[in-house]
Amino acid sequence: MKLQLTILACALALSGCAGHAARERLGIEDATVLTSGIGAVQNEAAGAANGQWVDTYAPIISSRTALESLQRRLDQVPGEKNGYFHAKAQCWLDAGQQARQGNDHWGFVEEAIGQAAMITMGLESGTPLSAANPALRTVSTVRPDLWKIVNTIKSDPAIAECPEAQRPLACAEVELMQAGHDAWMRSFSTAEKRLPEIQNNLRKSAETALQCEQVKQTPAQVAVTQVPQKITLRADSLFRFDGGNEAAILPAGKQRLDDVVTGLKKAPAIRQLKITGYADRLGSDAYNQSLSLQRAQTVEKYLSKHGVTLPITARGQGSANQLVTCQQTNRDELVRCLAPNRRVEIEFVLTAP
């Protein structure tokens, strides 16, 4: 599955939209959503509320009170906050809050509250939860191709072992549902505006799962291999953007470095580490050299502080050895495209056999 995740991550980084009508780009298959004006229906098949829907959501008298109460309960749930279900409940709360603040009175706020409540209660009680996405009255399916990617990532075994990859995946699912609600209301342009963030979250999930798998597997592989090996850690996953000192290390970055420390304890054949930092091409050569060296030295200090006693050398290579070449004119898009070039490589030097 590793190759499949790699392909998905690359495809999502490069995907764009053709110059067609917004609703055509959304790939909507529900004929009732595509019908407006004369001939449009308002029956149950088209999404009109029925008795069951009213009975389910009638108890929600104040959406604001319900959202605030659920937020407090979710915050008090113990355990991994980055996990799939905790993240999904939070994203449903965020979606409900956003819709409420946008004066959406079509039922999506109540449905978002319902989904968040169901997950929160399951987390509180320890009841097994389903990762399937429900069919909601006010949501139509958009971008079936992205839903296929969602299901492919979700089915990969690497995801289950990588909470950091679960959060963006869960939020992408909720955001796709929210885009489906926009389409259900015939607000096709609003639905389309959500797509870049959805694609970014799916790409982030696939890339993070690959990184988790790499960090987890490489120390064990190094223990048995007869040639030097190295792992590559994305700087964007280790540090805040443009940050390189210990204070700039992200929680997910600390977890990855902790995994390296744990793996090294199981690999006695390693006798030395070589850490090399790299920057992208943006900025001056002097700045990139300084930042890349600082990141390498910060990783060195972190590993040493957490029990690694092997000899370590750290160096910065600035913007040398770029892995990808990008030509985007939009700066935000260019920064995202250049992400693989911002990295820290850890090479494991083995004891001679």
Residue pairs with C-beta under 8 A, 6 or more apart in sequence:
1 156
1 157
1 158
2 158
2 210
2 213
4 152
4 156
5 153
5 156
5 158
5 206
5 209
5 210
6 206
6 210
8 149
8 152
8 153
8 202
8 203
8 206
9 203
9 206
9 207
9 210
11 149
12 149
12 199
12 200
12 202
12 203
12 206
13 203
13 336
13 337
15 199
17 25
17 192
17 195
18 25
21 188
22 188
22 189
22 191
22 192
23 34
23 183
23 188
25 192
26 142
26 143
26 179
26 183
26 188
26 191
26 192
27 142
27 143
27 144
27 145
28 34
28 140
28 141
28 142
28 183
29 141
29 144
30 140
30 141
32 40
32 41
32 45
32 46
32 47
33 140
33 183
33 184
33 186
35 41
36 186
40 46
42 48
44 50
47 137
47 138
47 184
49 107
49 137
53 107
53 137
56 114
57 107
57 110
57 111
57 113
57 114
60 66
60 110
60 113
60 114
63 96
63 100
63 109
63 110
63 113
64 100
66 113
66 117
67 93
67 96
67 97
67 100
67 113
67 116
70 89
70 93
70 113
70 116
70 117
70 120
71 93
73 120
73 124
74 86
74 89
74 90
74 93
74 116
74 120
74 123
77 86
77 120
77 123
77 124
79 86
79 123
80 86
80 163
81 87
82 163
82 164
82 166
82 167
82 252
83 163
83 166
83 167
84 131
84 163
84 166
84 167
84 169
84 170
85 119
85 122
85 123
85 129
85 131
85 170
86 123
87 166
87 167
87 170
87 171
88 115
88 119
88 170
88 171
88 173
88 174
89 115
89 116
89 119
89 120
89 123
90 116
91 170
91 171
91 173
91 174
91 175
92 112
92 113
92 115
92 116
92 119
92 174
93 112
93 113
93 116
94 174
95 108
95 112
95 174
95 175
95 177
95 178
96 108
96 109
96 112
96 113
96 116
98 178
99 108
99 109
99 112
99 178
99 181
100 109
106 138
106 181
106 184
106 185
107 137
107 138
108 136
108 138
108 139
108 178
108 181
111 136
111 137
111 138
111 139
115 134
119 129
121 127
122 128
122 129
123 129
131 154
133 173
133 177
136 177
136 181
138 181
138 184
138 185
139 177
139 180
139 181
139 184
140 180
140 181
140 183
140 184
141 147
141 180
142 176
142 179
142 180
142 183
142 191
143 176
143 179
143 195
143 198
146 172
146 176
146 195
146 198
146 199
146 202
147 176
149 202
150 169
150 172
150 173
150 176
150 202
153 159
153 165
153 169
153 202
153 205
153 206
153 209
154 169
156 209
158 165
158 209
158 210
158 212
158 213
159 165
159 166
159 169
159 205
159 209
161 212
161 213
161 216
162 208
162 209
162 212
162 213
164 208
164 212
164 237
164 252
164 255
165 204
165 205
165 206
165 208
165 209
165 212
166 205
168 201
168 202
168 204
168 205
168 208
169 201
169 202
169 205
171 201
172 198
172 201
172 202
172 205
175 194
175 197
175 198
175 201
176 194
176 198
178 194
179 191
179 192
179 194
179 195
179 198
180 191
182 188
182 190
182 191
182 194
183 191
200 336
207 234
208 237
208 252
211 233
211 234
211 237
211 256
212 256
212 259
214 231
214 232
215 231
215 233
215 256
215 259
215 260
215 263
216 259
216 263
218 229
218 230
218 231
218 263
218 348
219 260
219 262
219 263
219 264
219 266
219 267
219 348
220 263
220 266
220 267
221 229
222 229
222 263
222 267
222 269
222 270
222 348
222 350
223 266
223 267
223 268
223 269
223 270
224 269
225 350
226 350
226 353
227 350
228 347
228 348
228 349
228 350
229 347
229 348
230 274
230 345
230 346
230 347
230 348
231 260
231 345
231 346
232 343
232 344
232 345
233 253
233 256
233 299
233 343
233 344
233 345
233 346
234 339
234 340
234 342
234 343
235 277
235 278
235 279
235 295
235 342
235 343
235 344
236 339
236 342
237 250
237 252
237 253
237 256
238 249
238 250
238 252
238 253
238 256
238 257
238 295
238 299
238 344
239 248
239 249
239 250
239 253
239 295
239 298
240 248
240 250
241 335
242 291
244 277
244 291
244 294
244 295
244 298
245 294
245 298
246 298
246 301
246 302
248 298
249 257
249 298
249 302
254 302
257 299
257 302
257 303
257 306
258 306
260 303
260 346
261 303
261 306
261 307
261 308
264 270
264 303
264 308
264 310
265 307
267 348
269 350
269 351
270 310
270 348
270 349
270 350
270 351
271 310
271 311
271 349
271 350
271 351
272 310
272 311
272 312
272 313
272 348
272 349
273 300
273 303
273 308
273 310
273 311
273 312
273 313
273 346
273 347
273 348
273 349
274 312
274 313
274 315
274 346
274 347
274 349
275 296
275 299
275 300
275 312
275 313
275 314
275 315
275 344
275 345
275 346
275 347
276 292
276 296
276 314
276 315
276 316
276 317
276 344
276 345
276 347
277 291
277 292
277 293
277 294
277 295
277 296
277 297
277 299
277 314
277 315
277 316
277 317
277 343
277 344
278 292
278 316
278 317
278 318
278 319
278 320
278 321
278 341
278 342
278 343
278 344
278 345
279 287
279 288
279 289
279 291
279 292
279 316
279 318
279 319
279 341
279 342
280 288
280 319
280 322
280 335
280 338
280 339
280 341
280 342
281 288
281 319
281 322
281 338
281 341
282 288
282 334
282 335
282 338
283 291
285 318
285 319
288 318
288 319
289 316
289 317
289 318
290 316
291 316
292 316
292 317
292 318
292 319
293 314
293 315
293 316
294 316
295 316
295 344
296 314
296 315
296 316
296 344
297 314
299 314
299 344
299 346
300 312
300 314
303 312
304 312
319 341
322 341
323 340
323 341
323 343
324 337
324 338
324 340
324 341
326 334
326 337
326 338
328 334
328 337
